[in-house]
Amino acid sequence: MPGSPDFLLRKGLKLSHLRILAAFADTGQINLAAEKIGISQPAASRLLAEIEQIVQAPVHSRTGRGVALTPIGRALADRAQRINIELRDAARDLAEIASGGAGHVRIGSVTGPALDRVLPALRISRMAQPLITVEVIVAPSNLLQDHVLSGRVDFAIGRPAPGVDPHLLQSQTIAEEPVALIVRRGHPLMHRRSLTAQDLMEFDWVMPEPDVPITRTVLARLQALGLPPPHQRLSTASFLLTLALLQQTNAIAPLALAVADAFASSPDAPYAKLPLDLGIEVEPFGLMTRAGMVLPPAARYLADTILSVSV
């Protein structure tokens, strides 16, 4: 019967069907999906036709822009992608066990925790588990969430989007993130004897787009202080571009305190922290994983190490 656990398997659904569905969902084109899994386009079309016969409904249809998944096709493709990821991770588990602890871990993180939590954890792991290799992607939370759900990373340190389906993504809260205001060394504000929040409104600010958590938090805090949104000629989530702009202008950038401590604490640094605390704290970040996912041993070790880091 349709609701039984093995219904689709008894109807003939195979791993090759799941692979082509997942590839089609990723690429949006049958020929690219075929190329991705190493088969011909006619073979891919045949697999899609077999799937439609199994589920007794269309899984793709022609649109003005080409071919797209139907709602049934999308639902099945989402499951197919998750199954493919789980199979890949199972193979990694076996390889790590067979190699005596070696493994490759892919971590995502927003900038602040990357500096004060991920880096210390990597130093610990290099001593305790030298066979583990690590790839770290530093990006905004919205991109990290997509990377977690797609399997691009094993886990990420960031903030889930409001309203994200808990059946897809789970997050273990770690901590709130205090914010400091950074300028170039020699900025006019650094020479004022008494600095107020109103003084900050004389200069441009550099922040990401308004829907990014740090920008949203900064604007809300300024409003609570009775201040208008600051002048903002440039919006960017690029950390390097922000630093370059600060060095060449009198702009102000709100950055995670961990970032400020790393780049603006030394007397020789080209940047400085403004001696004014506006009490800005971004909503808590956490360790994000796909719901129900069992992390491979090496990834589990690194996740636990990151959670144990004291700041």
N, C-alpha and C positions, 0 to 999 in steps of 0.2 A: 504494500500500500504506500501512497506517496509520503506519509509521515514517518515511515520506518527508517532507521539509521542507514540501512544499506540499500534503500530504494534505488538511488541513482546508479549505484554500482551494479545492482542486478539488472538494471536496464541497459548496462553497457558503457557507463561513463568510465573513461580511462585517464591516466595521468597526462597523456598527450592532449586530450581535450582541455584539461585544466591549464596546461602550458600555453596553448594557443589563445585561450580566453584571456589569461593574464597578460600575455604579450600584446594582444589586440587592445586591451584596456590601457596599456602603457603607451602604445605608439599611435593608436587611432586609425591605423591603416592596415589592411590585410597583408599587403606586400611587405611592409616593414615588420609586421608581427611574424610573418613567415621567415624573414631574414634573421630576426632576433633569435629564433629557436632552431635555425638551421634546416628549414625544409623549404620546398618550392611553394609558390603561391597557389597552384592548383591543389596541392596537398593540404594547405591551410584552409582553403575554401571547402574542401571535402570534410575536414574535421569539424568546421562550423556547421555544415549541413547535418553531420551525424549528431551533434549536440542538439540541434533543433528537433531532430527525430526523437531523441531520448526524452527531452523535456516537453515535447508536443507543443512547442511555441517558438516564435521567431526570437533569436538572440541578437540579431543585427538587422538594420534596415538602411535603405538608401535615403540620404538627405540632400539638400541643396549643395552641401559641401563635400559630399562623398558618402561614406558609410559610417554608421554610429551604432553603438549598443542600444538595444531596447531596455526598458526597465528590468525585464527578466534577465536579459543578458548582463546588465550592469550588476545586478544582485549576485548572479553566479560568478561573474568575473571578480568581484570583491572577495568572495570566498576562495576562488582559485588563487588569487594573489597571496592570501594569507596561508593557504596550504603549501604553496611553493616556498614561501619564506620559512615555514616550519620544517619542511623537508630539508631545505638548505642548512638550517640551524642544527637539525638532527645529525647531518653529515659532519658539521663542524664539531659537535659534541664528541662523536666517535673519534674524529681525528685528534682532538685535544687529549682525550683519554689515552689513545694509542701512543701519542708522542710524549707522554709523561708530563703534561702541564703546559706545553706550548699552545699558543693560540693567538689569533689576530682579533682585536677588539676595535669597533668603530664607535666613537663617542661624539655626540654633539653637545655644544654648550654655548650659552650667551657669554659675552666677554668677561664680565666680572667674575662669576664662578669659575671660568676657565683659568683665571689667574690665581685665585686664592683657594680653590678646591681641587680642580683637575690636575694642575701642575704639581702640587704637593703629593697627590695620590700617585702620579706617574713616578715621582722620585722614590716613593716607597716601593712601588711595584718593581722598579728596576733592580732594587736590591733583593727583594723577597721572591720575585718571580721573573727572573731575567729572560726566560724563553717567550714571554708574552710581548707581542708587538702591538702598537696602538696607532690608530688614525684619529685625529681630532678635527672636527669641523666646527668653526666658530661662526655663528649666524644668529639672526633674530629668532625669537621664539616661534613665530608663525612658520618659518621655514623648517625649524627643527622639528616641530610637530609633524609636518608633512614627511620629513625624513624618517621619523620613528614609525609612522603608519605604513610607509612604503617599504620599510626594511633597509633603508639606506644606512641607518645607524642602529646599533644594538639598543642604545638608550640615549637620552639627552638630558642635560641640566637646563631647564627653562621653565616657561609658564604656559600651561595649556590655554587655548583660546576659550573665551567665555562660551558656555553652552556646548562644549565638545561632548560627544556621546561617550559616557563612561564604559560602554560596552566595547569601544574601540581603543580608548586611551586611558591609562591610569597614571596618577602622579602622586609621589610620596613627598610631602612638603619638607623642605630643608630650612629655609630662612628667608627673612625679608632682606632687601638690598638697599643700604643707605646710599645717598647720592651726594657728590661734591661738585662744586662749580670750578671749572678749569679754564685758565686763560694763559696767554703767553707770558713768559717772565718779562717784566718791564711794562706790563699792561698799566694804563693810567689808574685803574682802580687799586692796584697794589700800592700806590703811593698815598692814598687817602688815609688820614688818621682815623676817621670814623666812617665806617661803611654801612650803608643801609640797603634794604631790599629795593627801595625806590631808585637808588643809584644804578642798579643793574639794568633798569629800563632804558638807559641812555645808549646801550650797545646792542648790536645784533647777537642773536643766539643761534647756535647750530644744534639741531636735534633731528631725530628721525620723523617719519610721518606721524600725524596726530593719533592714529590707532595703535601705535607701538606703546607698550606699557610705560616705559620711562617718560615719554613725551606726555602721555595722558596723565601721569602722576604729577609731573612738573606743572602742567597747566592748571590742574586742580588745586595744587598747593598755592600757586600764585594767586588764583582767584580767591582762595580762603584768606590770603593776606591782603585782599582788597586791591590787587594789582592787575592790570590788563595783560593779555597775552603779549609776550615780548616781540620785538621786530625779528623776523626770521626770513632772511633772503634765500637761505639754502636749507633744504631738508635732505638729509642723507642718513642712511644706516651704516655707511662705511666708516669704520673706525680710523683707517688710515687717512681718508679724505678729511675727516674731522680734525685730526692732529695737524695736517698740512695747512688747513684753513686757519686754525688757531695760531700757528706759528707766523703766518703772513698778515694777519689782521688783528683787530681789537675785539673779535668775537668772543662770546662766552659759550661754553659747552657743559651741560650737566652730564656727568659720567658716573658710573658706579664707583663707589669709594675704593674698591679694590684696584680699579684701573687708575684712579687718581694717585693712590699710594705707590703704584708701580712706575708711573711716568712723571709724577710731579712732586715727589718728596725730596729728591736730592737737590742740594743747592746749585749743582751744575746742570740740572735738567732744564730744557728749553721751555718747560711749562711750570705753572704754579697753581696751587689751590687758593681760591679766594678765602680770606679769613672771615667767612660769614656762613653760618649754618642755618639754612632755611627749614630744617626739619623734614627734608624730603626722603621718604622711604618707599621704594617700589614694592608692589605686592609680592608675597613670597614666591620664590622659585622652588622647583622640586625636581625629583628624578622621574622622568617620563619614560614609560615603556608601553608597548602594545598590550592591551588588556588580555590577560590570560597567558601571556608569553612566559616561558621558562628560559631565563638567560643561560647561554652556554657557560661552562665553568669559568673560563677566563674573564668573560664579561661580568659574571656575578661577583668574582673576586674584586674587579676594579670598581664596580658599583658600590660594593660594601666598603671599600677603602675610601672612596670619595665621601660617602656618608659619615665615615668616622673622622674625617679631617676636622680639626678644631680651629676656628677662626677667631 
